[in-house]
Amino acid sequence: MKRSSYEIKRAILMHVKEEPLSYAALERKVNTGHNTIKNSCLELEKFGQVKIKRIDEHPANGRKSFSVSITRQGIETIEKEKV
């Protein structure tokens, strides 16, 4: 069954709540494709839910990477949902 974009964005927020993650790590944890993760993260960033940081040289492989971390607003959104 296909998940809604809301469900995917919620899953992203739940995973980055624990620690900042790369797009590749989010792909594996959320079980969806790179473009879906990238576009969802960009939308979440636009609304102030996450912060995306570009890493020019990843320590493991030397390639550029992106790290996604949750903002205070993103944490508040998750907390409101649990009520």
Secondary structure, 3 states (H helix, E strand, C coil): CCCCHHHHHHHHHHHHHHCCEEHHHHHHHHCCCHHHHHHHHHHHHHCCCEEEEEECCCCCCCCCEEEEEECHHHHHHHHHHHC
